[in-house]
Amino acid sequence: MIPFAKPGASDPYSVMGANAIKLALADAGIDYSQVEQAYGSFIYGDSCSAQRALYEVGMTGIPVINVNNNCSSGSTALYLARQAVISGMADCVLAFGFEQMNPGALGTMYNDRPSVFEHFNACVEANADVSNVPIALRIFGAAGMEHMRRFGTKLDTFAKIKAKASRHAANNPLAVFKATVTTEEVMASPMMWPGVMTRLMACPPTCGAAAAIVCSGEFAQRHGLNRSVKIRAQAMTTDRAMSFDGRDLREVAGFSMVKEAANQVYAATGVGPEDIGVVELHDCFAQNELLTYEALGLCPEGGAEKFVNDGDNTYGGKVVTNPSGGLLSKGHPIGATGLAQCFELVTQLRGQAGARQVENARLALQQNIGIGGACVVTLYERA
């Protein structure tokens, strides 16, 4: 992973992507010529941007697949890389992601055709007044509003999540925002949706890149590579009809999609949420972090506010969530986000996270979601 930056302050995507790939190869201790396939993720860029970045590293004629699954693009690339390895089609595969973003709220690029957000947007508009609210904020804000209605969750609970993220990011030299903020400062930031969300509860547009080498155990052993961390299981899910029925606005943000993916991982491994020591989850908005605690089973449904107030989401609590600072403070260069989560958790399991190290981390869980939609949950284990 390279240091994340604000839009306009980064290198071009081709340089960022190549630099992250070179760092991953150096970390693995292999040469690019040993990579048999590559999956490159991004959403803001022309077709074959993955090749453009990869060709700065080498041109060996291997298959290069461009991946776009909205905000879960990076973890989708990782999912595909692992599939290639476990299927036996390849022994050593590269997953990488990058994004060169513009300032401001996310929007659609092509307005002369049906939007992928059409059904999501219609569902929210039928249940809430969202005039002049950007599309991503509509979806996740409505989901947070639903939680407030159902369980009495207070707005400052979301502010506490952002304040926690900033404290974690202060110890991450690769994060874009390292300054800490208080709950009161989050609450005092401009209101983007009155009563539902302030500006500091939303993640910033970010530029950056990250990469990972995925290989078989046999390949690693044969070449004397570090085998201290492995992927125990992965699951990927997409929307069901309940996402659009309007009965529960948490569903437009993928609540059940996350729950299903997590349960598949737990069932495949015999691991439960109570066994997890560290989690990197998709906190594009503080509201989504709170929802995801419950979807992953880290706390009971309706119990997230208590989970936050008891400090069970940070150091000294039940499970450290987003020690990197998460998307809220580390940053969210969309194509790189899932792979940056991977970087953080591998670093934690290797015991190399420095001031943000989670004590005795053995099992680590990653959750990455893209509206449209796709969710990937990955369980990592220290050998």
N, C-alpha and C positions, 0 to 999 in steps of 0.2 A: 504494500500500500504506500502511495506517495502522500505527502501532506495535502489536505484538502484546502481549497481557496475560494474566495468570493468570485462571482462572475466578473470577468475583465482583469483578474489578477493572476490567472493561470497560464501555463503553456497551452498551445493548441492540443486538441484531443489526441492527435497522432503521436506527439511527444509524450504526453502523460501516459497514454496506453503503453507505449514502448518502454518507458521507464519502469512502470509497474511490472511488466513482463520480465524485464531484465533482473529486477529485484527478486522475483519469484524463482527464476532459474538459478540465481546465485544462492538463494536460501536452500533450494533443493539440492544444489551441488551437481547439476546436470547441464549439459550443453543443449542448445535449442535443437540440434540435429536429432536428439533422442525423443523429441515430442512427435507423436504420431497423428494427433488431431488437435484442433483448436476451436473453441466456442467463444465468440466475442460479443459482449452485450452492450447495448446503448439504445436510446430512444430518439435523441435529437441528432440526426445526422443522415447523410445519404446512404443508400444501399452500398454494401461492401466497405463501409468505414472500418469494420474489423480488420479486413485485409490491409487497409491503408496503414493502420497502426502496427499490425504484425509485421508488415514488410520492412519496417524500420529495424526489426530484430533479425530477420532472416527470411529467405525465400526458398523453401525446401519442397514446395509442391504438395504439401499435406492438405487434407480437407480443412476448410475454414468455414464455419457456420456462423452467420449473423443472427443474434437473438434479440427479440424485442417482445417483452411481456410486461410492459409498463414498469412499475416500481419493483417488481420481482424479477426483472431481467437478469440481474447478476446471479441470483440463486438458481434461476432456471438454467443458466449456462453451467453452473456447478452440477446441477441435477443431470444434465445431459452428458457432461464429462464423466460423471460417476457411472451413468448407464453404459457408456461406451466401454468402460473398464470392466464392470461386472458382467457384461455380456460376452467378454472375451475378444471383442473386435479390436481393442487396443490395450496396451500395457501402460502407456504414459500419455496423458492428455492435459492440455492447457485450458483453463477457464479464465477469462479476463473480462473486465468491464471498464468503461470510461464514460464521462459525460462532460461536455463543454456547454454550460448552460447560460441563459440570459437572465438578467435581473427580473424580479417581479413574479406574480402568481402564475402557476402553470395554466396552460390553455391548450385548446386543440389547434392543430396545424392546418387541417384541411376542412374548410367550412362549406365546401360545395358537394358534400356527400354525407350519408348517415354517420352520426357520431357514435363511437363505441360507448359513450356515456349516456346515450339517449334514454335507455330504460332506467338506469340509475337516477338520472336527473328527474325524469317524469315521476318516479316514486317519491323522491324528496319533495318536489314541488307540490304534489298532491297532499302533503302532510305538514308543510311548513312554509312560511314566507321567506323566500331566499332571494328576493330581488337584489341585484347588485352584489351578490356573494359569489366569489370565484368557485369554479366547479369542484375542485378537490376539497375545499373548505366546506362546501355544501354537504358532501357525502359524509365526511368524517365528523363535521360539526353536528349534523343531524343524528348520527349514531351516538355521539356524546350526549346530545339533548335527550335522546330516548333513555339513556341510562339515568340521567337526572330525573326524568319523569317517573321511571319505574322504581327507582331505589332511593330517591331523595339525595343523590350525590350533589355535593356543593361545587360551585365553580372554582373555589380556591383549592380544591383537591387536585384539579388539573394543573393549577399553578405550582403546587408542591412537586408535581412530577417534573415540570420544566426546571425548577430550582435544583432538584436532585440531579438532573441531567447535566446542568452547568457545573455542579461540584465535581462530578465524575470527569467531565471533559477538561477540567483544569489540570488534570494529571496526564492528559493525552497530548503529546507533542504534535500529533498528526491532525488534531481537531481544528476546525476552522474558527470556532469561538471558544476561547479558553477563559474568558471572564465569567466569574460567578454572578448569579443574580438571586435575589431573595424572592420568596413567595409574594411579598408585597409589591416588589418591582414588576413581577409578571402580571399581577392583577392591575397595576397602574398603567401598563402599556396600552396603546390604542386598541379600542374595541373593534374587532373585525365583524363580529356578529353579536349584537347586544344580548347579554345574558348567556351567551353560548361559548364565545372564544375571544381571547385577546391575541394580539399579534405575536407575543413571545411564546404562545402555546403552539405555534406553527413552525415547522422546520424551514430553514432558508434554502433558496436555490444555491447550488454549490457545484464547483468543478473539481474533478479528481479522477483517480483510477486505482484499481486494485486487481490482483491476479493470484491464481493458485495453481499448483501442479497436483494433479490427481493421478495416482498410479496404483498398480496392484501390489500386494504384499510381496509377491515373488520378484517383481521388478525392483522394488526397494531393497530387498535382501540381496539380490544379485549384484546391485551396484553400490551396496554399502550405504544406503541413504537413511536418513532419520525416520524411524518408524514409531515415534513416540505418540503420535496422534492418528486416529483413524475415524472414519465415518461409520458409525454403527448402523444407522438407518436414515432413510429419507422418504418423504411423501410429498406428493404434489396434488392439489385439488383445484377445481374450478367451481363456478357458481352453480347452484341449483335454483329451481323455480322460486323458492322462498325468498331469494334475494330481492325480488320485485313485487311481492304480494302486498307490501305496504303495512303489514300487521306489526312489524318490528323493525324500526329504522336502523338497528344495529346490523341487520342483515345486508343492507346496501354497502356497508363497509367490510363485509366478509366474515362476520362473527362465526357463523356455523362452518364456513369454509376453513377457517383456522382451526376450529375445534376438531373437525374431521381429520385434517392432516396430522394434528398432534396426536389424536387417538390412534391413528394408523401407526405412527412411530412408536408410541408406547406399547401397542399390542405386538409389534414386530420384535421388540427387544425385551419385554418384561420390565422395562424401566417405567417408573411413575414420576409425576411432577415433583413429588417429595424427595426424589433422589437427585434432582438437578441442583447444582451449586451456582451456576452462572448462566445468564440468558442474554442474548442480543436479539431484541425484537423490534418490530417495525413501528417506531414512534414518529411517523411523519407529522402527527399532531399529538399533543399530550392526551387528547381524548382517546386516540387509538391505543396508546400504551395501556391506559386503564382497562379498556375493553379486552385487550389481549391477555392481561393477567388472568382473566376469567376464562377466556377461550382456551388457553394453554393448561388450565387446571391448577395454576399456581395459587389460586384462592377460590373459594366458592362463588357461584354466580350471585351477584349482588354484594359480594364481600370486598370488592376492590378498594372502596374508600377506607375501610378499616385496615386493609393491607398496607395502604399508603401511610395512613396516620400512625400505624404501629412501627413504621420504618422497616417493614419486611421486604422492601424492594431495593435495599441498599446494603452497604457493608454493616455487618453486625446483625442483620435480619435473616429472613429465611432463604432468600435467593437474591443475589446481586444482579439487577437488571440494567443492561446497557452500561457496563463499566467504561466503555469507550466514550460515553457522552451521548451515544445514540444519534439518530438523525437530527434531533432537536438542537444539539450543540456540536457534535462531530461534523455534521453536514450530510447532505443527501444528493450527491451526484448520481442520478438515478441508475444508470447502467453499472455503476461501480458499487452500489450500496450493499447488495447481497454478498459480494466478494470481500468488501471491507468488514462486514460482520464475520465472515469466515476468518479473515486475518486476525481479528480481535480474539476470537474464541480459541484459535490455535495458539496464539501468543499466550493466552491465559493458561491453557492446558500444558504448555511447555514451561510454565513458571517464569516467563520472561517479560511480564507486564509492568515491572517496576513499581512505582508508587500506586498504581491502580490494580495491583495483583490481588486476585481473589484467593483467599487462603484455602489450601487443600482442594483446589478445583480438579475434579476427576471426570465429571460428566457435564457437558455444555450443550445448550439447546439454542438453535437459531430459527427465527421466524421472519419471513419476508413476504410481503403481500403486494400485489398490483391490482388496482381496480380495473375491471373489464372482463374477466378477472382471473387471477391465479395466485395461489399461496403455496409456498415451499417451506416445509419444516425439516430441519436436519439435526440429528443427534451426533455429537462428537464425543469420543472417549479417549482419555489418556491411557496409554498402554502401561 
